[in-house]
Amino acid sequence: MVDVTMNVAYTPVKVVNHPKFVNGPSKDLGLKDIEKATRCCSILKTIGLVLVVITAVSSLIGMIIIWKSGLIDNMISQKLVIERDTHVYDVWVKPPVKPVVNVYLFNYTNIPQFAAGKEKLKIQEVGPYAYRLSFEKVRVLFKTNNTISFQEKKNYQFDPDLSNGTLSDVITVPNIALLSAVARVVGKNVFYQMPLVTLVGGLNVEAFQQLKVQELLWGYEDPLYDMARPILNLVDDVPDKLGLLVGKNGTGEERFTIFTGMSDINQLGVIAEFRDKKKLNIWKSDECNRIDGSEGSMFPPPQVAAGKRLFVFLPQLCRRMPFDAKKHMITNGMPAVRYAPPADVFSADNPDNACYCVKGKCPPSGVFDVGPCAFDGPLLASFPHFFQGDPALLEQYEGLNPIAEKHQFYIDIHDRFGVPLGGKSRLQISIIAKNAKYFPSMKMFKKDMILPMSWFEVSVDDLPPEVKSDLKLATHTATHGLMYFLLFVFVLSSGMVAYQATKMTRVKEPLSPGYNVNLPKQLILVQKI
């Protein structure tokens, strides 16, 4: 039989199965039909291959977009806005986190020796006296400009297990009433001072007094304060008693209005009004009177992700405090950025602080004059033990030792969602003892002295399990889950493309005579009838 394969363009042929294609049926076909079927099959293969390539490329592009643009993070950030009837709103109104408030007090141990000019003042730090703090937002009101107003209701519960001491401990502390009264009259003419000099002498009031911890924190009656209170009430409402935490339990008078983040996620949690005012009128410039910082429960996610400077408004200081990104870290098992105030936040050399100087007089570096915010009292704020303050502040005392690990103020914030994951809020309160020659009990102070009274640490070391679960779900499942799915699709589709490419370039095995390489995969032999 002569092989005429190349000359059978229009000749009927008999199609016989190749031995390797055992199950295929024999069939009589025209060569045109075979070519048509072959062409059709090739087109379908090509379409399928193109679709697989498109899938691989699309999944790769999707991973790059998610990784570089933070698309998923932006979507999740939008879920953090404060809206009615949402889980975020419920957690915001009544946070499950219960911080620990550690109160440290300063006990003055050598008053007679100091008054005699024989020794420096010796200070003994006592405590902490620990409280569990629970709080919630009350009198919540949504406004039409994508803001929400509220007041805070707080409850302090003493925790003896976390405390080092009892509320019955007796300590020697500066006399707040006397030092405040003297600060108001000192520097004025003698006739203005004499009524107070006479009153103080008649009441036998001393510059230091002994109090129980419970009294110093939650209030005690003072005859000098009781006489001055009616006059002070003409200017502003003052508490019935003196105490470092008086008025802190229960619903606070301050009303905050913050942005919900609905119209701009960069404004999430930023204060729009405080006490129904858009700015303060306490300090000397509009910059210092600004209140547009966070109220502390959440921060704008894009700003945290970019490591930008944040601001927190502190009502107890009547000012907003800057915080700078220091380092990335893992807090409570989640990625966070540690933020802390700049070292010169209370520095007299910082030009940004010039507008906080009362009557043009700045306090020493490291302390902040709280007087305009506290009934014009002689009160100063600083970091504990005058951390990052002027070394001269420490030279007047024995017993102060600033250490960054114990006294640094910092907040750990989720690096994409702007939610605080932990931190230590630490501030010290001191009082000025004026050198006043007409007051016998004040003669021990050869010059004005800053007397530390206490420092507070609001600490969040751990988060409740439900909070961790919510954040980890958003952090890992939402973003990483989609990333892993796209990675799986990319690997699978890329494998299919590689497999097809290998088949197309594979060297084919030698064919037996009469085998038509243009026929389909069934390896059909073409023979003449």
NUGU-205996 format. One line per 3 residues: their letters; for each residue x, z, y of C-alpha. Coordinates in pm, 1 decimal. Example, Ala and Ser with C-alpha at 12.3 -4.5 7.8 and 13.67 -1.06 7.14 Angstrom:
! NUGU-205996
as	1230.0/780.0/-450.0 ~ 1367.0/714.0/-106.0 $
! end
This chain:
! NUGU-205996
mvd	0.0/0.0/0.0 ~ 130.8/-102.6/338.0 ~ 118.5/144.2/627.5 $
vtm	-76.6/-22.1/910.4 ~ -145.9/289.6/1119.2 ~ -35.2/125.6/1441.1 $
nva	-273.0/-168.3/1392.8 ~ -606.9/-2.8/1326.7 ~ -740.9/36.7/1680.7 $
ytp	-1088.1/-94.1/1586.1 ~ -1071.1/-76.0/1206.6 ~ -1298.0/168.7/1021.4 $
vkv	-1083.4/432.3/854.4 ~ -1126.7/688.5/588.9 ~ -1031.0/1036.5/694.3 $
vnh	-883.8/1248.2/418.1 ~ -790.6/1616.0/444.1 ~ -430.2/1711.3/455.2 $
pkf	-337.0/1938.0/165.3 ~ -279.1/2225.5/406.4 ~ -636.9/2201.2/532.4 $
vng	-803.7/2297.9/205.9 ~ -1156.4/2383.6/316.7 ~ -1218.6/2095.4/559.7 $
psk	-1467.8/1832.8/437.3 ~ -1379.9/1465.5/413.4 ~ -1558.1/1236.8/651.4 $
dlg	-1559.5/871.7/749.8 ~ -1492.9/838.2/1123.0 ~ -1402.4/571.3/1371.5 $
lkd	-1072.0/616.6/1550.6 ~ -1251.6/629.3/1888.6 ~ -1460.2/922.5/1768.2 $
iek	-1148.7/1105.0/1658.6 ~ -974.8/1045.3/1989.2 ~ -1283.5/1162.7/2178.7 $
atr	-1300.4/1485.3/1980.6 ~ -930.7/1541.8/2031.2 ~ -956.2/1490.1/2406.8 $
ccs	-1254.4/1727.5/2430.3 ~ -1073.5/1999.6/2241.6 ~ -765.4/1966.4/2463.3 $
ilk	-976.8/1999.6/2780.7 ~ -1141.0/2318.5/2652.4 ~ -801.1/2464.1/2567.1 $
tig	-669.9/2378.1/2911.0 ~ -971.1/2537.6/3083.5 ~ -931.5/2851.2/2874.7 $
lvl	-561.1/2871.2/2953.0 ~ -628.0/2829.1/3325.8 ~ -886.2/3109.3/3316.1 $
vvi	-641.5/3339.3/3141.5 ~ -372.9/3260.8/3400.2 ~ -621.1/3328.0/3683.1 $
tav	-712.6/3662.6/3521.7 ~ -345.3/3764.0/3494.6 ~ -269.8/3668.3/3853.4 $
ssl	-586.3/3835.5/3984.4 ~ -511.4/4164.0/3806.9 ~ -154.5/4158.3/3939.3 $
igm	-275.1/4093.5/4294.1 ~ -535.0/4370.1/4254.0 ~ -268.4/4621.8/4153.5 $
iii	-49.7/4523.8/4447.8 ~ -340.6/4551.6/4692.3 ~ -439.0/4895.4/4563.8 $
wks	-79.2/5016.5/4564.7 ~ 14.5/4886.7/4907.6 ~ -307.0/4904.0/5106.1 $
gli	-451.3/5231.3/4977.5 ~ -785.3/5057.6/4930.7 ~ -910.9/5312.7/4679.7 $
dnm	-786.1/5599.0/4896.9 ~ -981.3/5459.0/5189.6 ~ -1292.4/5435.2/4976.0 $
isq	-1250.7/5795.8/4861.7 ~ -1173.9/5910.1/5216.5 ~ -1510.5/5773.0/5321.6 $
klv	-1663.4/6007.4/5065.9 ~ -1508.7/6301.4/5252.6 ~ -1722.7/6257.1/5561.5 $
ier	-1968.4/6538.0/5630.6 ~ -2321.7/6423.6/5545.5 ~ -2638.9/6604.4/5450.1 $
dth	-2719.1/6648.3/5082.0 ~ -2368.0/6571.8/4956.8 ~ -2125.1/6772.6/4749.6 $
vyd	-1870.5/6759.9/5033.3 ~ -2124.4/6911.7/5271.0 ~ -2207.8/7194.0/5028.6 $
vwv	-1840.8/7282.3/4982.3 ~ -1776.4/7257.1/5356.0 ~ -2066.5/7490.6/5443.1 $
kpp	-1974.9/7751.0/5182.5 ~ -1615.5/7705.7/5062.8 ~ -1545.9/7845.7/4716.1 $
vkp	-1193.1/7932.3/4831.1 ~ -1150.4/8301.2/4920.4 ~ -821.6/8352.5/5106.6 $
vvn	-632.2/8679.0/5097.4 ~ -571.8/8835.9/5439.7 ~ -263.8/9058.2/5434.8 $
vyl	-235.3/9292.1/5732.4 ~ 107.8/9438.2/5809.3 ~ 134.2/9718.6/6065.0 $
fny	432.5/9858.9/6253.9 ~ 487.9/10233.8/6241.5 ~ 709.3/10378.4/6519.4 $
tni	916.5/10658.7/6369.7 ~ 1144.4/10799.9/6645.5 ~ 945.4/10832.4/6966.8 $
pqf	1108.0/11163.2/7084.2 ~ 1461.3/11029.1/7036.8 ~ 1371.9/10702.9/7214.7 $
aag	1204.3/10887.6/7502.4 ~ 1520.0/11096.5/7541.7 ~ 1727.9/10778.7/7561.8 $
kek	1923.9/10863.3/7247.7 ~ 1813.4/10585.5/7012.9 ~ 1659.7/10242.5/6998.6 $
lki	1299.4/10225.1/6889.7 ~ 1281.5/10231.6/6511.9 ~ 1002.1/10032.2/6351.1 $
qev	883.2/10064.8/5994.7 ~ 668.6/9784.0/5856.2 ~ 386.4/9920.3/5638.9 $
gpy	141.2/9736.1/5418.0 ~ 17.8/9491.3/5332.2 ~ -340.3/9608.0/5352.9 $
ayr	-512.1/9324.2/5170.6 ~ -860.0/9185.3/5222.7 ~ -1051.5/8916.6/5038.2 $
lsf	-1208.8/8686.8/5294.0 ~ -1526.4/8492.8/5224.3 ~ -1689.9/8282.4/5491.3 $
ekv	-1956.6/8021.6/5545.7 ~ -2086.2/7795.9/5820.6 ~ -2415.7/7909.5/5968.3 $
rvl	-2656.8/7774.3/6229.4 ~ -2544.2/7425.1/6136.6 ~ -2678.4/7146.4/6355.8 $
fkt	-2621.5/6771.9/6314.7 ~ -2598.0/6584.8/6642.6 ~ -2662.3/6219.7/6725.7 $
nnt	-2300.3/6135.6/6814.8 ~ -2166.0/6184.3/6460.8 ~ -2076.1/6546.5/6526.9 $
isf	-2191.2/6870.6/6372.2 ~ -2195.9/7217.7/6531.9 ~ -2179.0/7554.9/6358.2 $
qek	-2073.0/7916.8/6373.6 ~ -1874.1/8104.9/6112.1 ~ -1990.1/8410.3/5922.7 $
kny	-1701.9/8609.4/5772.9 ~ -1684.1/8899.1/5533.1 ~ -1367.4/9105.7/5476.3 $
qfd	-1351.5/9309.9/5155.5 ~ -1061.5/9552.2/5111.5 ~ -866.2/9494.4/4789.2 $
pdl	-672.8/9809.3/4690.8 ~ -505.1/9631.2/4397.7 ~ -328.4/9387.1/4629.4 $
sng	-253.2/9649.2/4894.2 ~ 51.7/9868.0/4942.8 ~ -111.8/10176.8/5087.9 $
tls	-458.2/10304.8/5167.1 ~ -682.6/10282.0/5471.9 ~ -632.0/10657.7/5519.1 $
dvi	-261.0/10615.9/5594.2 ~ -167.5/10760.2/5935.9 ~ 81.5/10570.4/6151.1 $
tvp	218.3/10592.8/6505.4 ~ 135.3/10289.1/6718.1 ~ 132.1/10186.8/7087.2 $
nia	-165.9/10314.4/7285.2 ~ -359.0/9991.8/7348.1 ~ -594.2/10141.0/7608.5 $
lls	-320.9/10298.6/7820.6 ~ -81.4/10003.3/7809.0 ~ -365.7/9764.4/7897.8 $
ava	-483.1/9979.8/8189.3 ~ -132.3/10025.8/8328.3 ~ -65.0/9651.3/8306.9 $
rvv	-366.5/9587.8/8532.7 ~ -252.6/9815.2/8816.4 ~ 125.3/9808.8/8802.3 $
gkn	278.5/9615.7/9088.6 ~ -8.6/9701.7/9320.8 ~ 25.0/9957.9/9602.4 $
vfy	42.9/10325.6/9519.6 ~ -307.6/10402.0/9650.7 ~ -451.0/10147.8/9404.8 $
qmp	-264.8/10312.0/9115.7 ~ -334.3/10677.3/9195.5 ~ -689.0/10699.4/9051.9 $
lvt	-562.9/10578.0/8716.6 ~ -254.8/10802.8/8736.0 ~ -482.6/11102.1/8792.5 $
lvg	-718.1/11002.1/8511.5 ~ -436.9/10948.5/8260.9 ~ -281.6/11283.3/8351.1 $
gln	-612.5/11464.2/8317.8 ~ -679.5/11312.9/7975.7 ~ -317.5/11377.0/7867.6 $
vea	-284.3/11020.8/7743.5 ~ 49.5/10925.7/7585.2 ~ 211.6/10584.4/7538.5 $
fqq	194.7/10616.8/7158.1 ~ -77.6/10763.6/6941.0 ~ -142.0/10840.3/6576.7 $
lkv	-427.1/10658.7/6403.3 ~ -550.8/10595.8/6054.7 ~ -517.0/10238.4/5934.6 $
qel	-896.3/10215.4/5904.5 ~ -932.2/10315.8/6270.1 ~ -664.2/10083.1/6402.4 $
lwg	-816.8/9786.0/6218.5 ~ -1190.9/9843.0/6243.0 ~ -1231.5/10047.3/6555.6 $
yed	-1183.6/10387.7/6713.0 ~ -1320.6/10557.1/7021.7 ~ -1087.4/10607.0/7313.1 $
ply	-1186.9/10806.4/7626.2 ~ -985.3/10584.2/7859.9 ~ -1135.7/10268.0/7714.7 $
dma	-1485.9/10413.6/7725.2 ~ -1450.5/10473.1/8099.9 ~ -1315.3/10122.2/8165.6 $
rpi	-1560.4/9934.4/7943.7 ~ -1851.6/9917.5/8195.1 ~ -1617.3/9753.5/8447.0 $
lnl	-1479.1/9511.1/8187.2 ~ -1832.2/9414.6/8084.5 ~ -1891.6/9281.2/8433.9 $
vdd	-1643.6/9003.2/8354.0 ~ -1710.2/8947.5/7983.9 ~ -1867.2/9117.3/7684.7 $
vpd	-1615.6/9355.4/7529.1 ~ -1644.8/9543.2/7197.3 ~ -1778.2/9896.5/7185.2 $
klg	-1458.9/10016.1/7018.0 ~ -1092.3/9927.7/7017.3 ~ -950.1/9779.4/6697.3 $
llv	-750.2/9482.4/6574.5 ~ -1033.9/9346.5/6357.2 ~ -1333.6/9470.0/6555.7 $
gkn	-1605.2/9203.9/6558.0 ~ -1445.8/8996.7/6282.4 ~ -1699.5/9093.0/6015.6 $
gtg	-2027.1/8908.0/6049.2 ~ -2119.7/8598.7/6249.4 ~ -1874.6/8512.3/6522.8 $
eer	-1988.1/8423.1/6871.7 ~ -1770.8/8111.0/6892.2 ~ -1956.5/7786.8/6830.3 $
fti	-1761.2/7482.7/6715.6 ~ -1864.3/7118.0/6727.6 ~ -1654.9/6882.0/6514.0 $
ftg	-1661.9/6513.1/6426.3 ~ -1806.9/6432.7/6083.8 ~ -1579.5/6131.3/6029.4 $
msd	-1882.2/5903.9/5988.4 ~ -1788.0/5662.0/6267.1 ~ -1409.5/5713.5/6250.7 $
inq	-1226.7/5873.4/5958.9 ~ -936.5/5944.2/6197.7 ~ -1162.5/6198.0/6371.9 $
lgv	-1268.9/6384.8/6057.4 ~ -1270.3/6760.3/6125.6 ~ -1145.3/6722.5/6484.6 $
iae	-1309.4/6957.1/6735.0 ~ -1527.8/6787.7/6995.6 ~ -1650.8/7105.3/7168.4 $
frd	-1573.1/7476.6/7163.3 ~ -1832.2/7714.5/7301.2 ~ -2021.7/7405.1/7414.9 $
kkk	-1728.3/7292.7/7630.4 ~ -1520.7/6978.5/7583.9 ~ -1211.0/7149.9/7722.3 $
lni	-1095.6/7492.8/7831.4 ~ -1050.6/7605.8/8189.6 ~ -790.3/7873.2/8121.3 $
wks	-455.0/7701.2/8159.0 ~ -290.3/7507.7/8439.3 ~ -323.6/7152.6/8308.7 $
dec	-569.3/6932.7/8121.2 ~ -313.6/6888.6/7844.1 ~ -297.7/7260.9/7770.8 $
nri	-675.1/7292.1/7803.6 ~ -737.8/7033.9/7531.2 ~ -927.1/7152.9/7224.0 $
dgs	-918.8/6832.6/7017.3 ~ -738.7/6972.8/6715.3 ~ -864.3/7043.2/6365.9 $
egs	-1059.7/7360.8/6300.0 ~ -849.2/7399.1/5986.7 ~ -1078.9/7313.8/5694.7 $
mfp	-993.9/6941.0/5682.5 ~ -766.9/6689.3/5850.4 ~ -792.5/6311.4/5912.3 $
ppq	-662.1/6154.7/5586.8 ~ -493.3/5848.1/5745.9 ~ -290.0/6069.9/5979.3 $
vaa	-173.2/6294.5/5695.3 ~ -84.7/5992.3/5478.7 ~ 122.8/5851.7/5766.0 $
gkr	295.6/6186.5/5827.3 ~ 177.6/6201.9/6187.7 ~ 177.8/6518.8/6397.9 $
lfv	-139.0/6722.9/6352.3 ~ -299.4/6979.4/6580.9 ~ -490.1/7293.9/6487.3 $
flp	-701.3/7472.3/6746.3 ~ -653.7/7851.3/6729.2 ~ -940.7/8034.9/6903.2 $
qlc	-750.3/8364.2/6902.5 ~ -482.9/8199.5/7119.4 ~ -716.1/7967.4/7314.0 $
rrm	-484.5/7675.6/7247.7 ~ -413.7/7404.0/6997.7 ~ -90.7/7427.4/6801.1 $
pfd	110.6/7123.7/6686.9 ~ 216.7/7086.5/6323.3 ~ 483.3/6844.4/6200.0 $
akk	527.1/6702.9/5850.9 ~ 826.6/6871.1/5685.0 ~ 838.3/6752.8/5325.1 $
hmi	640.5/6613.6/5033.4 ~ 575.3/6849.2/4746.3 ~ 339.5/6940.8/4462.6 $
tng	91.1/7218.5/4545.6 ~ -162.7/7337.4/4288.6 ~ -68.7/7039.4/4072.0 $
mpa	-145.7/6779.5/4341.4 ~ 63.1/6577.8/4589.1 ~ 84.5/6746.2/4927.6 $
vry	264.0/6731.1/5260.0 ~ 390.7/7059.6/5399.4 ~ 318.8/7094.8/5770.8 $
app	468.2/7361.7/5996.3 ~ 482.7/7424.5/6372.6 ~ 796.0/7294.5/6547.2 $
adv	1062.4/7556.5/6609.3 ~ 1010.8/7539.0/6985.7 ~ 632.4/7577.1/6981.5 $
fsa	663.9/7910.5/7167.0 ~ 986.5/7828.9/7347.8 ~ 1019.1/7875.6/7723.3 $
dnp	1257.0/7577.4/7725.9 ~ 990.8/7346.3/7586.0 ~ 842.6/7156.2/7884.4 $
dna	511.6/7125.9/7698.6 ~ 471.2/7502.9/7733.7 ~ 509.0/7517.0/8112.7 $
cyc	132.7/7498.5/8167.3 ~ 85.5/7809.5/7950.3 ~ 299.4/8025.1/8178.2 $
vkg	69.6/8266.8/8363.3 ~ 130.4/8279.4/8739.5 ~ 440.3/8068.5/8688.5 $
kcp	611.0/8334.4/8478.4 ~ 699.6/8243.7/8120.3 ~ 753.4/8508.5/7851.8 $
psg	1075.1/8505.8/7647.2 ~ 1120.5/8222.3/7400.7 ~ 940.1/8293.3/7077.3 $
vfd	633.3/8466.6/7223.5 ~ 311.0/8336.4/7376.1 ~ 107.4/8509.5/7647.5 $
vgp	-243.3/8562.4/7507.8 ~ -362.7/8754.4/7814.7 ~ -582.2/8479.3/7965.6 $
caf	-756.0/8453.6/7628.2 ~ -801.5/8829.0/7575.7 ~ -962.2/8986.0/7884.6 $
dgp	-630.7/8952.2/8069.5 ~ -477.1/9215.0/7843.6 ~ -97.1/9247.0/7807.2 $
lla	-98.4/9083.0/7464.1 ~ 156.1/8841.2/7320.2 ~ 151.8/8627.5/7006.5 $
sfp	452.2/8519.9/6802.4 ~ 556.7/8456.3/6448.0 ~ 621.1/8775.6/6245.2 $
hff	934.0/8970.5/6336.1 ~ 984.5/8727.8/6626.3 ~ 1082.4/8454.7/6381.9 $
qgd	1232.0/8157.1/6571.9 ~ 1232.8/8368.4/6886.2 ~ 1502.0/8470.6/7133.1 $
pal	1755.0/8697.3/6951.7 ~ 1735.4/8934.7/7250.5 ~ 1387.8/9033.3/7131.6 $
leq	1538.9/9189.7/6819.2 ~ 1816.9/9379.0/6994.9 ~ 1575.4/9639.4/7132.9 $
yeg	1464.1/9759.0/6790.1 ~ 1575.0/9866.3/6446.5 ~ 1366.8/9749.9/6153.2 $
lnp	1287.3/9386.7/6237.5 ~ 1432.9/9113.9/6018.3 ~ 1290.2/8760.4/6053.1 $
iae	1310.9/8554.3/5731.9 ~ 1174.0/8201.5/5697.8 ~ 1036.8/8255.5/5345.2 $
khq	835.6/8557.7/5460.0 ~ 745.0/8466.7/5816.5 ~ 711.3/8086.1/5842.3 $
fyi	364.2/7949.8/5926.6 ~ 280.7/7645.1/5711.5 ~ -4.3/7444.6/5559.5 $
dih	12.4/7224.9/5247.7 ~ -227.8/6931.1/5288.8 ~ -329.7/6675.7/5026.7 $
drf	-123.7/6369.7/5112.1 ~ -417.0/6126.3/5097.7 ~ -740.3/6320.8/5137.4 $
gvp	-645.7/6562.6/5417.9 ~ -771.3/6870.4/5232.7 ~ -563.0/7192.9/5258.0 $
lgg	-427.4/7285.2/4915.1 ~ -250.0/7605.0/5016.4 ~ -50.3/7767.4/5289.4 $
ksr	40.0/8080.0/5482.8 ~ -105.6/8134.2/5829.0 ~ 117.9/8397.5/5989.3 $
lqi	95.8/8539.3/6341.2 ~ 211.1/8861.8/6503.6 ~ 39.0/9048.8/6786.2 $
sii	246.1/9253.4/7030.9 ~ 165.7/9442.4/7348.6 ~ 366.4/9473.6/7669.6 $
akn	472.9/9821.7/7779.4 ~ 520.0/9802.5/8156.8 ~ 783.6/9998.9/8340.6 $
aky	552.9/10206.0/8569.0 ~ 721.4/10487.7/8759.2 ~ 398.1/10665.3/8860.9 $
fps	290.2/10721.8/8499.7 ~ 497.3/10998.0/8334.8 ~ 425.4/10878.2/7980.7 $
mkm	557.5/10532.7/8066.6 ~ 893.3/10644.9/8204.8 ~ 1056.1/10607.0/7863.0 $
fkk	1043.1/10230.5/7912.1 ~ 1337.3/10151.3/8137.2 ~ 1211.4/9794.8/8166.2 $
dmi	914.9/9598.7/8037.3 ~ 919.9/9597.0/7655.5 ~ 733.4/9393.1/7400.8 $
lpm	606.8/9630.1/7131.0 ~ 505.0/9469.8/6798.0 ~ 178.3/9611.0/6663.9 $
swf	85.9/9405.3/6356.1 ~ 105.9/9070.1/6189.7 ~ -149.2/8886.8/5978.8 $
evs	-102.1/8652.8/5687.8 ~ -395.3/8441.1/5569.3 ~ -284.8/8315.9/5231.1 $
vdd	-422.2/8054.3/4991.7 ~ -203.7/8047.2/4679.3 ~ -449.5/7910.1/4426.9 $
lpp	-769.8/7707.7/4429.3 ~ -1083.2/7768.4/4223.5 ~ -1105.2/7555.3/3903.9 $
evk	-1398.2/7350.0/4035.7 ~ -1204.7/7255.1/4350.5 ~ -899.9/7153.7/4146.8 $
sdl	-1120.6/6950.7/3914.8 ~ -1284.6/6761.1/4201.5 ~ -956.1/6681.8/4372.1 $
kla	-776.0/6582.6/4052.7 ~ -1066.1/6358.2/3956.5 ~ -1037.6/6182.8/4291.7 $
tht	-657.7/6178.3/4281.7 ~ -593.0/6064.2/3925.9 ~ -907.6/5924.5/3768.0 $
ath	-1039.8/5716.5/4057.3 ~ -713.9/5556.7/4165.1 ~ -498.6/5571.1/3853.5 $
glm	-788.4/5483.7/3622.9 ~ -848.6/5153.6/3799.3 ~ -475.1/5089.1/3820.5 $
yfl	-435.1/5142.0/3445.4 ~ -732.9/4916.8/3371.9 ~ -587.9/4635.3/3583.1 $
lfv	-249.3/4688.1/3420.3 ~ -409.4/4655.8/3076.0 ~ -584.7/4333.5/3180.3 $
fvl	-260.9/4196.1/3323.9 ~ -57.6/4272.8/3010.4 ~ -325.6/4130.9/2780.5 $
ssg	-377.2/3809.6/2977.0 ~ -3.2/3763.3/3029.4 ~ 47.1/3799.0/2655.2 $
mva	-210.7/3531.2/2588.8 ~ -43.5/3294.6/2837.4 ~ 296.1/3359.6/2679.5 $
yqa	155.0/3294.8/2333.8 ~ 3.2/2960.9/2436.1 ~ 321.8/2858.5/2615.5 $
tkm	523.0/2935.1/2303.3 ~ 293.1/2723.0/2089.6 ~ 321.7/2428.6/2326.8 $
trv	700.1/2434.9/2323.6 ~ 742.9/2513.4/1956.1 ~ 934.4/2252.7/1752.3 $
kep	690.8/2108.0/1502.9 ~ 773.6/2081.1/1134.3 ~ 844.3/1725.4/989.7 $
lsp	529.2/1536.9/899.2 ~ 465.6/1334.6/586.8 ~ 436.1/956.9/619.2 $
gyn	104.2/838.2/750.5 ~ 37.7/1157.9/949.8 ~ -113.9/1084.7/1290.9 $
vnl	25.0/1332.0/1549.2 ~ -255.5/1250.0/1790.6 ~ -530.5/1385.5/1566.4 $
pkq	-669.1/1736.2/1586.3 ~ -528.5/2049.4/1431.1 ~ -681.1/1977.7/1089.5 $
lil	-374.0/1763.2/1016.1 ~ -579.4/1460.8/911.9 ~ -409.1/1173.7/731.0 $
vqk	-515.2/827.3/832.8 ~ -529.9/577.1/556.5 ~ -658.8/223.9/536.9 $
i	-971.3/177.4/327.3 $
! end
